[in-house]
Amino acid sequence: MRYLWFPGQGHAYLTADEAQDLLGAGVAIGPIFESTADRAAQGWDAGVADANTAAGQLNTVGAPGDQVVYFAVDFDASEGQQGAINDYFRGAASVLGAGRVAAYGGYWPISRLFDAGLIAYGWQTAAWSGGNVDNRISLFQRIGTSNVAGIDCDINELYKPAGLWGGEDDVAWNDQLPNPAYKQDQPGTGLPTYSAADWLTHTNVKVDALTAKVDELSNKLDKLLDGLNKG
């Protein structure tokens, strides 16, 4: 899951070169757009502006013309703010089309967006969710991080197709994990749940696979550089 650029952005964002590196290594990409944490509360005009910026960046990095974007509701949104948030996503859909608009956020704004039919995919964070999980989401972001190649990365569970760039055929789905028995009941969610030990095992397997791929690419690069030096 990688941020798209916007004016004045301070954190790292997806580039065309990185996109090709990831796709070449078999890593699917989920584009995210977030300017400020509460941007979605600014309504229709903000949604239109952000979707236009996102569309331009998708083109810049070489994404498919129908690529889905996850627009962030990165704060504890109240029910009273939902009307403006809904308008933000309507504005985004007026630019990209409803099938390309997805949302990241806590349980309540994500659920309300689904109820209103305004998002094609949902990525719920454990933050601001009160232990609830919406059974319509594609991705769930857990609390805590895992260190991958020296970088602390969020841990996300994939439950169903999420509109990722590069496809999802090689993604390890949670329903393939052994011994489903998570520490807290989630009645009525329809989501598979797993113990902390199972999830750690799953994460380690994925990290090992990524590390092996990095080593493979590094070896190829060394051989290429050696050949160039000899030439």
mmCIF file of the C-alpha atoms, coordinates in Angstrom:
data_MODEL
# 
_entry.id   MODEL 
# 
loop_
_atom_site.group_PDB 
_atom_site.id 
_atom_site.type_symbol 
_atom_site.label_atom_id 
_atom_site.label_alt_id 
_atom_site.label_comp_id 
_atom_site.label_asym_id 
_atom_site.label_entity_id 
_atom_site.label_seq_id 
_atom_site.pdbx_PDB_ins_code 
_atom_site.Cartn_x 
_atom_site.Cartn_y 
_atom_site.Cartn_z 
_atom_site.occupancy 
_atom_site.B_iso_or_equiv 
_atom_site.pdbx_formal_charge 
_atom_site.auth_seq_id 
_atom_site.auth_comp_id 
_atom_site.auth_asym_id 
_atom_site.auth_atom_id 
_atom_site.pdbx_PDB_model_num 
ATOM 1   C CA . MET A 1 1   ? 0.000   0.000   0.000   1.00 0.00 ? 1   MET A CA 1 
ATOM 2   C CA . ARG A 1 2   ? 1.777   3.147   -1.244  1.00 0.00 ? 2   ARG A CA 1 
ATOM 3   C CA . TYR A 1 3   ? 1.004   6.855   -1.162  1.00 0.00 ? 3   TYR A CA 1 
ATOM 4   C CA . LEU A 1 4   ? 0.433   8.856   -4.321  1.00 0.00 ? 4   LEU A CA 1 
ATOM 5   C CA . TRP A 1 5   ? 2.101   12.271  -4.530  1.00 0.00 ? 5   TRP A CA 1 
ATOM 6   C CA . PHE A 1 6   ? 0.307   15.533  -3.779  1.00 0.00 ? 6   PHE A CA 1 
ATOM 7   C CA . PRO A 1 7   ? 1.644   19.142  -3.563  1.00 0.00 ? 7   PRO A CA 1 
ATOM 8   C CA . GLY A 1 8   ? 3.705   19.733  -0.433  1.00 0.00 ? 8   GLY A CA 1 
ATOM 9   C CA . GLN A 1 9   ? 3.808   16.073  0.569   1.00 0.00 ? 9   GLN A CA 1 
ATOM 10  C CA . GLY A 1 10  ? 6.397   15.324  3.234   1.00 0.00 ? 10  GLY A CA 1 
ATOM 11  C CA . HIS A 1 11  ? 6.510   11.533  3.275   1.00 0.00 ? 11  HIS A CA 1 
ATOM 12  C CA . ALA A 1 12  ? 7.751   9.120   0.635   1.00 0.00 ? 12  ALA A CA 1 
ATOM 13  C CA . TYR A 1 13  ? 5.454   8.516   -2.306  1.00 0.00 ? 13  TYR A CA 1 
ATOM 14  C CA . LEU A 1 14  ? 5.220   5.988   -5.118  1.00 0.00 ? 14  LEU A CA 1 
ATOM 15  C CA . THR A 1 15  ? 7.346   6.614   -8.198  1.00 0.00 ? 15  THR A CA 1 
ATOM 16  C CA . ALA A 1 16  ? 7.224   4.994   -11.622 1.00 0.00 ? 16  ALA A CA 1 
ATOM 17  C CA . ASP A 1 17  ? 10.553  3.249   -10.997 1.00 0.00 ? 17  ASP A CA 1 
ATOM 18  C CA . GLU A 1 18  ? 9.411   1.830   -7.657  1.00 0.00 ? 18  GLU A CA 1 
ATOM 19  C CA . ALA A 1 19  ? 6.145   0.664   -9.183  1.00 0.00 ? 19  ALA A CA 1 
ATOM 20  C CA . GLN A 1 20  ? 7.988   -1.272  -11.876 1.00 0.00 ? 20  GLN A CA 1 
ATOM 21  C CA . ASP A 1 21  ? 10.384  -2.755  -9.295  1.00 0.00 ? 21  ASP A CA 1 
ATOM 22  C CA . LEU A 1 22  ? 7.477   -3.927  -7.140  1.00 0.00 ? 22  LEU A CA 1 
ATOM 23  C CA . LEU A 1 23  ? 5.479   -5.356  -10.026 1.00 0.00 ? 23  LEU A CA 1 
ATOM 24  C CA . GLY A 1 24  ? 8.589   -7.022  -11.426 1.00 0.00 ? 24  GLY A CA 1 
ATOM 25  C CA . ALA A 1 25  ? 9.120   -8.736  -8.076  1.00 0.00 ? 25  ALA A CA 1 
ATOM 26  C CA . GLY A 1 26  ? 5.501   -9.933  -8.013  1.00 0.00 ? 26  GLY A CA 1 
ATOM 27  C CA . VAL A 1 27  ? 4.384   -7.415  -5.381  1.00 0.00 ? 27  VAL A CA 1 
ATOM 28  C CA . ALA A 1 28  ? 0.909   -5.935  -5.966  1.00 0.00 ? 28  ALA A CA 1 
ATOM 29  C CA . ILE A 1 29  ? 0.347   -2.232  -5.216  1.00 0.00 ? 29  ILE A CA 1 
ATOM 30  C CA . GLY A 1 30  ? -2.536  -0.473  -3.498  1.00 0.00 ? 30  GLY A CA 1 
ATOM 31  C CA . PRO A 1 31  ? -2.429  3.292   -4.239  1.00 0.00 ? 31  PRO A CA 1 
ATOM 32  C CA . ILE A 1 32  ? -3.417  5.575   -1.325  1.00 0.00 ? 32  ILE A CA 1 
ATOM 33  C CA . PHE A 1 33  ? -4.270  9.268   -1.472  1.00 0.00 ? 33  PHE A CA 1 
ATOM 34  C CA . GLU A 1 34  ? -4.027  11.420  1.658   1.00 0.00 ? 34  GLU A CA 1 
ATOM 35  C CA . SER A 1 35  ? -3.155  15.083  1.868   1.00 0.00 ? 35  SER A CA 1 
ATOM 36  C CA . THR A 1 36  ? -4.247  15.838  5.439   1.00 0.00 ? 36  THR A CA 1 
ATOM 37  C CA . ALA A 1 37  ? -5.780  13.459  7.967   1.00 0.00 ? 37  ALA A CA 1 
ATOM 38  C CA . ASP A 1 38  ? -9.204  15.132  7.975   1.00 0.00 ? 38  ASP A CA 1 
ATOM 39  C CA . ARG A 1 39  ? -9.299  16.156  4.312   1.00 0.00 ? 39  ARG A CA 1 
ATOM 40  C CA . ALA A 1 40  ? -12.373 13.989  3.636   1.00 0.00 ? 40  ALA A CA 1 
ATOM 41  C CA . ALA A 1 41  ? -14.405 16.178  6.017   1.00 0.00 ? 41  ALA A CA 1 
ATOM 42  C CA . GLN A 1 42  ? -14.041 19.065  3.550   1.00 0.00 ? 42  GLN A CA 1 
ATOM 43  C CA . GLY A 1 43  ? -16.683 17.723  1.181   1.00 0.00 ? 43  GLY A CA 1 
ATOM 44  C CA . TRP A 1 44  ? -17.348 17.597  -2.544  1.00 0.00 ? 44  TRP A CA 1 
ATOM 45  C CA . ASP A 1 45  ? -14.844 20.134  -3.854  1.00 0.00 ? 45  ASP A CA 1 
ATOM 46  C CA . ALA A 1 46  ? -12.018 18.509  -1.895  1.00 0.00 ? 46  ALA A CA 1 
ATOM 47  C CA . GLY A 1 47  ? -12.992 15.113  -3.282  1.00 0.00 ? 47  GLY A CA 1 
ATOM 48  C CA . VAL A 1 48  ? -12.977 16.411  -6.851  1.00 0.00 ? 48  VAL A CA 1 
ATOM 49  C CA . ALA A 1 49  ? -9.601  18.115  -6.395  1.00 0.00 ? 49  ALA A CA 1 
ATOM 50  C CA . ASP A 1 50  ? -7.991  15.094  -4.741  1.00 0.00 ? 50  ASP A CA 1 
ATOM 51  C CA . ALA A 1 51  ? -9.339  12.668  -7.329  1.00 0.00 ? 51  ALA A CA 1 
ATOM 52  C CA . ASN A 1 52  ? -7.938  14.831  -10.139 1.00 0.00 ? 52  ASN A CA 1 
ATOM 53  C CA . THR A 1 53  ? -4.536  14.911  -8.419  1.00 0.00 ? 53  THR A CA 1 
ATOM 54  C CA . ALA A 1 54  ? -4.685  11.151  -7.831  1.00 0.00 ? 54  ALA A CA 1 
ATOM 55  C CA . ALA A 1 55  ? -5.633  10.504  -11.475 1.00 0.00 ? 55  ALA A CA 1 
ATOM 56  C CA . GLY A 1 56  ? -2.655  12.549  -12.656 1.00 0.00 ? 56  GLY A CA 1 
ATOM 57  C CA . GLN A 1 57  ? -0.301  10.662  -10.360 1.00 0.00 ? 57  GLN A CA 1 
ATOM 58  C CA . LEU A 1 58  ? -1.660  7.279   -11.425 1.00 0.00 ? 58  LEU A CA 1 
ATOM 59  C CA . ASN A 1 59  ? -0.843  8.260   -14.986 1.00 0.00 ? 59  ASN A CA 1 
ATOM 60  C CA . THR A 1 60  ? 2.633   9.468   -13.941 1.00 0.00 ? 60  THR A CA 1 
ATOM 61  C CA . VAL A 1 61  ? 3.535   6.158   -12.280 1.00 0.00 ? 61  VAL A CA 1 
ATOM 62  C CA . GLY A 1 62  ? 2.098   4.113   -15.149 1.00 0.00 ? 62  GLY A CA 1 
ATOM 63  C CA . ALA A 1 63  ? -0.942  2.622   -13.434 1.00 0.00 ? 63  ALA A CA 1 
ATOM 64  C CA . PRO A 1 64  ? -3.801  1.101   -15.469 1.00 0.00 ? 64  PRO A CA 1 
ATOM 65  C CA . GLY A 1 65  ? -6.552  3.486   -16.500 1.00 0.00 ? 65  GLY A CA 1 
ATOM 66  C CA . ASP A 1 66  ? -9.066  1.756   -14.256 1.00 0.00 ? 66  ASP A CA 1 
ATOM 67  C CA . GLN A 1 67  ? -6.890  1.581   -11.123 1.00 0.00 ? 67  GLN A CA 1 
ATOM 68  C CA . VAL A 1 68  ? -8.634  1.831   -7.741  1.00 0.00 ? 68  VAL A CA 1 
ATOM 69  C CA . VAL A 1 69  ? -7.490  4.502   -5.231  1.00 0.00 ? 69  VAL A CA 1 
ATOM 70  C CA . TYR A 1 70  ? -7.882  4.326   -1.442  1.00 0.00 ? 70  TYR A CA 1 
ATOM 71  C CA . PHE A 1 71  ? -8.793  7.795   -0.135  1.00 0.00 ? 71  PHE A CA 1 
ATOM 72  C CA . ALA A 1 72  ? -7.982  8.179   3.556   1.00 0.00 ? 72  ALA A CA 1 
ATOM 73  C CA . VAL A 1 73  ? -10.312 9.141   6.388   1.00 0.00 ? 73  VAL A CA 1 
ATOM 74  C CA . ASP A 1 74  ? -7.372  9.175   8.768   1.00 0.00 ? 74  ASP A CA 1 
ATOM 75  C CA . PHE A 1 75  ? -9.035  10.455  11.929  1.00 0.00 ? 75  PHE A CA 1 
ATOM 76  C CA . ASP A 1 76  ? -11.781 9.556   14.417  1.00 0.00 ? 76  ASP A CA 1 
ATOM 77  C CA . ALA A 1 77  ? -14.655 10.813  12.277  1.00 0.00 ? 77  ALA A CA 1 
ATOM 78  C CA . SER A 1 78  ? -17.945 11.508  14.028  1.00 0.00 ? 78  SER A CA 1 
ATOM 79  C CA . GLU A 1 79  ? -21.408 10.696  12.707  1.00 0.00 ? 79  GLU A CA 1 
ATOM 80  C CA . GLY A 1 80  ? -22.004 14.429  12.360  1.00 0.00 ? 80  GLY A CA 1 
ATOM 81  C CA . GLN A 1 81  ? -19.101 14.659  9.880   1.00 0.00 ? 81  GLN A CA 1 
ATOM 82  C CA . GLN A 1 82  ? -20.325 11.794  7.741   1.00 0.00 ? 82  GLN A CA 1 
ATOM 83  C CA . GLY A 1 83  ? -22.402 13.981  5.425   1.00 0.00 ? 83  GLY A CA 1 
ATOM 84  C CA . ALA A 1 84  ? -19.315 15.934  4.368   1.00 0.00 ? 84  ALA A CA 1 
ATOM 85  C CA . ILE A 1 85  ? -17.292 12.721  4.107   1.00 0.00 ? 85  ILE A CA 1 
ATOM 86  C CA . ASN A 1 86  ? -19.955 11.191  1.866   1.00 0.00 ? 86  ASN A CA 1 
ATOM 87  C CA . ASP A 1 87  ? -19.845 14.297  -0.326  1.00 0.00 ? 87  ASP A CA 1 
ATOM 88  C CA . TYR A 1 88  ? -16.049 13.987  -0.553  1.00 0.00 ? 88  TYR A CA 1 
ATOM 89  C CA . PHE A 1 89  ? -16.379 10.458  -1.911  1.00 0.00 ? 89  PHE A CA 1 
ATOM 90  C CA . ARG A 1 90  ? -19.166 11.500  -4.279  1.00 0.00 ? 90  ARG A CA 1 
ATOM 91  C CA . GLY A 1 91  ? -16.842 14.203  -5.580  1.00 0.00 ? 91  GLY A CA 1 
ATOM 92  C CA . ALA A 1 92  ? -14.027 11.685  -6.051  1.00 0.00 ? 92  ALA A CA 1 
ATOM 93  C CA . ALA A 1 93  ? -16.379 9.309   -7.872  1.00 0.00 ? 93  ALA A CA 1 
ATOM 94  C CA . SER A 1 94  ? -17.467 12.112  -10.236 1.00 0.00 ? 94  SER A CA 1 
ATOM 95  C CA . VAL A 1 95  ? -13.861 12.159  -11.492 1.00 0.00 ? 95  VAL A CA 1 
ATOM 96  C CA . LEU A 1 96  ? -12.751 8.526   -11.281 1.00 0.00 ? 96  LEU A CA 1 
ATOM 97  C CA . GLY A 1 97  ? -16.024 6.617   -11.441 1.00 0.00 ? 97  GLY A CA 1 
ATOM 98  C CA . ALA A 1 98  ? -17.648 4.811   -8.515  1.00 0.00 ? 98  ALA A CA 1 
ATOM 99  C CA . GLY A 1 99  ? -15.851 1.517   -9.174  1.00 0.00 ? 99  GLY A CA 1 
ATOM 100 C CA . ARG A 1 100 ? -12.430 3.105   -8.633  1.00 0.00 ? 100 ARG A CA 1 
ATOM 101 C CA . VAL A 1 101 ? -13.114 4.805   -5.308  1.00 0.00 ? 101 VAL A CA 1 
ATOM 102 C CA . ALA A 1 102 ? -12.120 3.036   -2.083  1.00 0.00 ? 102 ALA A CA 1 
ATOM 103 C CA . ALA A 1 103 ? -11.684 4.222   1.502   1.00 0.00 ? 103 ALA A CA 1 
ATOM 104 C CA . TYR A 1 104 ? -9.310  3.790   4.429   1.00 0.00 ? 104 TYR A CA 1 
ATOM 105 C CA . GLY A 1 105 ? -10.537 4.558   7.938   1.00 0.00 ? 105 GLY A CA 1 
ATOM 106 C CA . GLY A 1 106 ? -12.061 3.360   11.181  1.00 0.00 ? 106 GLY A CA 1 
ATOM 107 C CA . TYR A 1 107 ? -15.091 1.114   11.489  1.00 0.00 ? 107 TYR A CA 1 
ATOM 108 C CA . TRP A 1 108 ? -17.813 3.769   11.561  1.00 0.00 ? 108 TRP A CA 1 
ATOM 109 C CA . PRO A 1 109 ? -16.949 5.942   8.533   1.00 0.00 ? 109 PRO A CA 1 
ATOM 110 C CA . ILE A 1 110 ? -16.130 2.852   6.484   1.00 0.00 ? 110 ILE A CA 1 
ATOM 111 C CA . SER A 1 111 ? -19.443 1.217   7.418   1.00 0.00 ? 111 SER A CA 1 
ATOM 112 C CA . ARG A 1 112 ? -21.404 4.388   6.640   1.00 0.00 ? 112 ARG A CA 1 
ATOM 113 C CA . LEU A 1 113 ? -19.693 4.724   3.263   1.00 0.00 ? 113 LEU A CA 1 
ATOM 114 C CA . PHE A 1 114 ? -20.605 1.129   2.425   1.00 0.00 ? 114 PHE A CA 1 
ATOM 115 C CA . ASP A 1 115 ? -24.179 1.719   3.604   1.00 0.00 ? 115 ASP A CA 1 
ATOM 116 C CA . ALA A 1 116 ? -24.414 4.733   1.289   1.00 0.00 ? 116 ALA A CA 1 
ATOM 117 C CA . GLY A 1 117 ? -22.985 2.749   -1.642  1.00 0.00 ? 117 GLY A CA 1 
ATOM 118 C CA . LEU A 1 118 ? -20.132 5.217   -2.078  1.00 0.00 ? 118 LEU A CA 1 
ATOM 119 C CA . ILE A 1 119 ? -17.074 2.925   -2.052  1.00 0.00 ? 119 ILE A CA 1 
ATOM 120 C CA . ALA A 1 120 ? -16.116 -0.125  -4.061  1.00 0.00 ? 120 ALA A CA 1 
ATOM 121 C CA . TYR A 1 121 ? -13.570 -1.359  -1.482  1.00 0.00 ? 121 TYR A CA 1 
ATOM 122 C CA . GLY A 1 122 ? -12.893 -0.752  2.186   1.00 0.00 ? 122 GLY A CA 1 
ATOM 123 C CA . TRP A 1 123 ? -9.645  -0.816  4.155   1.00 0.00 ? 123 TRP A CA 1 
ATOM 124 C CA . GLN A 1 124 ? -10.426 -0.653  7.853   1.00 0.00 ? 124 GLN A CA 1 
ATOM 125 C CA . THR A 1 125 ? -7.925  0.234   10.553  1.00 0.00 ? 125 THR A CA 1 
ATOM 126 C CA . ALA A 1 126 ? -8.163  -1.171  14.057  1.00 0.00 ? 126 ALA A CA 1 
ATOM 127 C CA . ALA A 1 127 ? -7.805  2.420   15.283  1.00 0.00 ? 127 ALA A CA 1 
ATOM 128 C CA . TRP A 1 128 ? -11.100 4.199   16.004  1.00 0.00 ? 128 TRP A CA 1 
ATOM 129 C CA . SER A 1 129 ? -12.992 0.929   15.551  1.00 0.00 ? 129 SER A CA 1 
ATOM 130 C CA . GLY A 1 130 ? -13.799 -0.132  19.111  1.00 0.00 ? 130 GLY A CA 1 
ATOM 131 C CA . GLY A 1 131 ? -13.115 -3.796  18.327  1.00 0.00 ? 131 GLY A CA 1 
ATOM 132 C CA . ASN A 1 132 ? -15.688 -3.846  15.489  1.00 0.00 ? 132 ASN A CA 1 
ATOM 133 C CA . VAL A 1 133 ? -14.984 -5.222  12.014  1.00 0.00 ? 133 VAL A CA 1 
ATOM 134 C CA . ASP A 1 134 ? -17.221 -4.590  9.003   1.00 0.00 ? 134 ASP A CA 1 
ATOM 135 C CA . ASN A 1 135 ? -17.792 -7.774  6.994   1.00 0.00 ? 135 ASN A CA 1 
ATOM 136 C CA . ARG A 1 136 ? -17.640 -5.890  3.684   1.00 0.00 ? 136 ARG A CA 1 
ATOM 137 C CA . ILE A 1 137 ? -14.011 -4.766  3.921   1.00 0.00 ? 137 ILE A CA 1 
ATOM 138 C CA . SER A 1 138 ? -11.191 -6.114  1.776   1.00 0.00 ? 138 SER A CA 1 
ATOM 139 C CA . LEU A 1 139 ? -8.299  -5.122  4.051   1.00 0.00 ? 139 LEU A CA 1 
ATOM 140 C CA . PHE A 1 140 ? -7.862  -4.806  7.812   1.00 0.00 ? 140 PHE A CA 1 
ATOM 141 C CA . GLN A 1 141 ? -4.946  -2.890  9.340   1.00 0.00 ? 141 GLN A CA 1 
ATOM 142 C CA . ARG A 1 142 ? -3.876  -4.269  12.708  1.00 0.00 ? 142 ARG A CA 1 
ATOM 143 C CA . ILE A 1 143 ? -2.182  -2.387  15.526  1.00 0.00 ? 143 ILE A CA 1 
ATOM 144 C CA . GLY A 1 144 ? 1.613   -2.741  15.480  1.00 0.00 ? 144 GLY A CA 1 
ATOM 145 C CA . THR A 1 145 ? 4.273   -3.094  12.823  1.00 0.00 ? 145 THR A CA 1 
ATOM 146 C CA . SER A 1 146 ? 6.681   -5.648  11.357  1.00 0.00 ? 146 SER A CA 1 
ATOM 147 C CA . ASN A 1 147 ? 10.249  -4.767  10.401  1.00 0.00 ? 147 ASN A CA 1 
ATOM 148 C CA . VAL A 1 148 ? 10.945  -5.514  6.737   1.00 0.00 ? 148 VAL A CA 1 
ATOM 149 C CA . ALA A 1 149 ? 14.470  -4.837  5.460   1.00 0.00 ? 149 ALA A CA 1 
ATOM 150 C CA . GLY A 1 150 ? 15.027  -2.272  8.210   1.00 0.00 ? 150 GLY A CA 1 
ATOM 151 C CA . ILE A 1 151 ? 11.700  -0.473  7.693   1.00 0.00 ? 151 ILE A CA 1 
ATOM 152 C CA . ASP A 1 152 ? 8.764   -0.687  10.113  1.00 0.00 ? 152 ASP A CA 1 
ATOM 153 C CA . CYS A 1 153 ? 5.714   -1.642  8.055   1.00 0.00 ? 153 CYS A CA 1 
ATOM 154 C CA . ASP A 1 154 ? 2.056   -1.847  9.042   1.00 0.00 ? 154 ASP A CA 1 
ATOM 155 C CA . ILE A 1 155 ? 0.492   -5.309  9.104   1.00 0.00 ? 155 ILE A CA 1 
ATOM 156 C CA . ASN A 1 156 ? -2.623  -5.713  6.978   1.00 0.00 ? 156 ASN A CA 1 
ATOM 157 C CA . GLU A 1 157 ? -4.883  -8.717  6.546   1.00 0.00 ? 157 GLU A CA 1 
ATOM 158 C CA . LEU A 1 158 ? -6.462  -9.366  3.149   1.00 0.00 ? 158 LEU A CA 1 
ATOM 159 C CA . TYR A 1 159 ? -9.941  -10.907 3.206   1.00 0.00 ? 159 TYR A CA 1 
ATOM 160 C CA . LYS A 1 160 ? -11.114 -10.517 -0.366  1.00 0.00 ? 160 LYS A CA 1 
ATOM 161 C CA . PRO A 1 161 ? -10.111 -8.794  -3.640  1.00 0.00 ? 161 PRO A CA 1 
ATOM 162 C CA . ALA A 1 162 ? -9.012  -5.221  -2.958  1.00 0.00 ? 162 ALA A CA 1 
ATOM 163 C CA . GLY A 1 163 ? -8.538  -3.705  -6.410  1.00 0.00 ? 163 GLY A CA 1 
ATOM 164 C CA . LEU A 1 164 ? -4.755  -3.932  -6.203  1.00 0.00 ? 164 LEU A CA 1 
ATOM 165 C CA . TRP A 1 165 ? -2.517  -3.013  -9.138  1.00 0.00 ? 165 TRP A CA 1 
ATOM 166 C CA . GLY A 1 166 ? -0.712  -6.125  -10.331 1.00 0.00 ? 166 GLY A CA 1 
ATOM 167 C CA . GLY A 1 167 ? -3.381  -8.597  -9.243  1.00 0.00 ? 167 GLY A CA 1 
ATOM 168 C CA . GLU A 1 168 ? -3.831  -10.695 -6.146  1.00 0.00 ? 168 GLU A CA 1 
ATOM 169 C CA . ASP A 1 169 ? -3.261  -14.255 -7.366  1.00 0.00 ? 169 ASP A CA 1 
ATOM 170 C CA . ASP A 1 170 ? -0.018  -14.612 -5.388  1.00 0.00 ? 170 ASP A CA 1 
ATOM 171 C CA . VAL A 1 171 ? -1.282  -12.985 -2.187  1.00 0.00 ? 171 VAL A CA 1 
ATOM 172 C CA . ALA A 1 172 ? -1.620  -15.233 0.883   1.00 0.00 ? 172 ALA A CA 1 
ATOM 173 C CA . TRP A 1 173 ? -5.270  -14.921 1.877   1.00 0.00 ? 173 TRP A CA 1 
ATOM 174 C CA . ASN A 1 174 ? -6.219  -15.219 5.511   1.00 0.00 ? 174 ASN A CA 1 
ATOM 175 C CA . ASP A 1 175 ? -8.626  -18.070 4.874   1.00 0.00 ? 175 ASP A CA 1 
ATOM 176 C CA . GLN A 1 176 ? -5.567  -20.199 4.063   1.00 0.00 ? 176 GLN A CA 1 
ATOM 177 C CA . LEU A 1 177 ? -4.077  -19.796 7.536   1.00 0.00 ? 177 LEU A CA 1 
ATOM 178 C CA . PRO A 1 178 ? -4.214  -22.824 9.884   1.00 0.00 ? 178 PRO A CA 1 
ATOM 179 C CA . ASN A 1 179 ? -6.069  -23.193 13.179  1.00 0.00 ? 179 ASN A CA 1 
ATOM 180 C CA . PRO A 1 180 ? -8.520  -20.287 13.079  1.00 0.00 ? 180 PRO A CA 1 
ATOM 181 C CA . ALA A 1 181 ? -8.832  -19.124 16.705  1.00 0.00 ? 181 ALA A CA 1 
ATOM 182 C CA . TYR A 1 182 ? -8.329  -15.439 17.306  1.00 0.00 ? 182 TYR A CA 1 
ATOM 183 C CA . LYS A 1 183 ? -8.216  -14.022 20.826  1.00 0.00 ? 183 LYS A CA 1 
ATOM 184 C CA . GLN A 1 184 ? -11.475 -12.080 20.496  1.00 0.00 ? 184 GLN A CA 1 
ATOM 185 C CA . ASP A 1 185 ? -14.843 -13.169 19.142  1.00 0.00 ? 185 ASP A CA 1 
ATOM 186 C CA . GLN A 1 186 ? -16.199 -11.323 16.123  1.00 0.00 ? 186 GLN A CA 1 
ATOM 187 C CA . PRO A 1 187 ? -19.784 -12.634 15.905  1.00 0.00 ? 187 PRO A CA 1 
ATOM 188 C CA . GLY A 1 188 ? -21.662 -11.860 12.731  1.00 0.00 ? 188 GLY A CA 1 
ATOM 189 C CA . THR A 1 189 ? -18.716 -10.409 10.838  1.00 0.00 ? 189 THR A CA 1 
ATOM 190 C CA . GLY A 1 190 ? -18.228 -13.351 8.493   1.00 0.00 ? 190 GLY A CA 1 
ATOM 191 C CA . LEU A 1 191 ? -14.469 -12.765 8.680   1.00 0.00 ? 191 LEU A CA 1 
ATOM 192 C CA . PRO A 1 192 ? -11.871 -15.469 9.370   1.00 0.00 ? 192 PRO A CA 1 
ATOM 193 C CA . THR A 1 193 ? -9.950  -14.850 12.582  1.00 0.00 ? 193 THR A CA 1 
ATOM 194 C CA . TYR A 1 194 ? -6.647  -16.258 13.773  1.00 0.00 ? 194 TYR A CA 1 
ATOM 195 C CA . SER A 1 195 ? -4.462  -16.524 16.818  1.00 0.00 ? 195 SER A CA 1 
ATOM 196 C CA . ALA A 1 196 ? -1.526  -14.180 17.329  1.00 0.00 ? 196 ALA A CA 1 
ATOM 197 C CA . ALA A 1 197 ? 0.835   -17.139 16.820  1.00 0.00 ? 197 ALA A CA 1 
ATOM 198 C CA . ASP A 1 198 ? -0.784  -18.021 13.474  1.00 0.00 ? 198 ASP A CA 1 
ATOM 199 C CA . TRP A 1 199 ? -0.585  -14.435 12.294  1.00 0.00 ? 199 TRP A CA 1 
ATOM 200 C CA . LEU A 1 200 ? 3.066   -14.158 13.322  1.00 0.00 ? 200 LEU A CA 1 
ATOM 201 C CA . THR A 1 201 ? 3.844   -17.336 11.395  1.00 0.00 ? 201 THR A CA 1 
ATOM 202 C CA . HIS A 1 202 ? 2.034   -15.967 8.349   1.00 0.00 ? 202 HIS A CA 1 
ATOM 203 C CA . THR A 1 203 ? 3.905   -12.655 8.587   1.00 0.00 ? 203 THR A CA 1 
ATOM 204 C CA . ASN A 1 204 ? 7.278   -14.381 8.927   1.00 0.00 ? 204 ASN A CA 1 
ATOM 205 C CA . VAL A 1 205 ? 6.568   -16.521 5.864   1.00 0.00 ? 205 VAL A CA 1 
ATOM 206 C CA . LYS A 1 206 ? 5.758   -13.438 3.803   1.00 0.00 ? 206 LYS A CA 1 
ATOM 207 C CA . VAL A 1 207 ? 8.826   -11.560 5.099   1.00 0.00 ? 207 VAL A CA 1 
ATOM 208 C CA . ASP A 1 208 ? 11.051  -14.560 4.272   1.00 0.00 ? 208 ASP A CA 1 
ATOM 209 C CA . ALA A 1 209 ? 9.616   -14.664 0.754   1.00 0.00 ? 209 ALA A CA 1 
ATOM 210 C CA . LEU A 1 210 ? 10.232  -10.952 0.246   1.00 0.00 ? 210 LEU A CA 1 
ATOM 211 C CA . THR A 1 211 ? 13.776  -11.258 1.625   1.00 0.00 ? 211 THR A CA 1 
ATOM 212 C CA . ALA A 1 212 ? 14.500  -14.112 -0.783  1.00 0.00 ? 212 ALA A CA 1 
ATOM 213 C CA . LYS A 1 213 ? 13.215  -12.023 -3.678  1.00 0.00 ? 213 LYS A CA 1 
ATOM 214 C CA . VAL A 1 214 ? 15.400  -9.074  -2.645  1.00 0.00 ? 214 VAL A CA 1 
ATOM 215 C CA . ASP A 1 215 ? 18.429  -11.387 -2.470  1.00 0.00 ? 215 ASP A CA 1 
ATOM 216 C CA . GLU A 1 216 ? 17.622  -12.781 -5.910  1.00 0.00 ? 216 GLU A CA 1 
ATOM 217 C CA . LEU A 1 217 ? 17.369  -9.321  -7.440  1.00 0.00 ? 217 LEU A CA 1 
ATOM 218 C CA . SER A 1 218 ? 20.564  -8.234  -5.684  1.00 0.00 ? 218 SER A CA 1 
ATOM 219 C CA . ASN A 1 219 ? 22.441  -11.192 -7.163  1.00 0.00 ? 219 ASN A CA 1 
ATOM 220 C CA . LYS A 1 220 ? 21.152  -10.357 -10.638 1.00 0.00 ? 220 LYS A CA 1 
ATOM 221 C CA . LEU A 1 221 ? 22.265  -6.765  -10.211 1.00 0.00 ? 221 LEU A CA 1 
ATOM 222 C CA . ASP A 1 222 ? 25.739  -7.867  -9.062  1.00 0.00 ? 222 ASP A CA 1 
ATOM 223 C CA . LYS A 1 223 ? 26.099  -10.075 -12.147 1.00 0.00 ? 223 LYS A CA 1 
ATOM 224 C CA . LEU A 1 224 ? 24.944  -7.243  -14.402 1.00 0.00 ? 224 LEU A CA 1 
ATOM 225 C CA . LEU A 1 225 ? 27.403  -4.778  -12.863 1.00 0.00 ? 225 LEU A CA 1 
ATOM 226 C CA . ASP A 1 226 ? 30.201  -7.332  -13.064 1.00 0.00 ? 226 ASP A CA 1 
ATOM 227 C CA . GLY A 1 227 ? 29.494  -7.820  -16.761 1.00 0.00 ? 227 GLY A CA 1 
ATOM 228 C CA . LEU A 1 228 ? 29.482  -4.089  -17.377 1.00 0.00 ? 228 LEU A CA 1 
ATOM 229 C CA . ASN A 1 229 ? 32.804  -3.680  -15.558 1.00 0.00 ? 229 ASN A CA 1 
ATOM 230 C CA . LYS A 1 230 ? 34.386  -6.439  -17.619 1.00 0.00 ? 230 LYS A CA 1 
ATOM 231 C CA . GLY A 1 231 ? 33.019  -4.912  -20.797 1.00 0.00 ? 231 GLY A CA 1 
# 
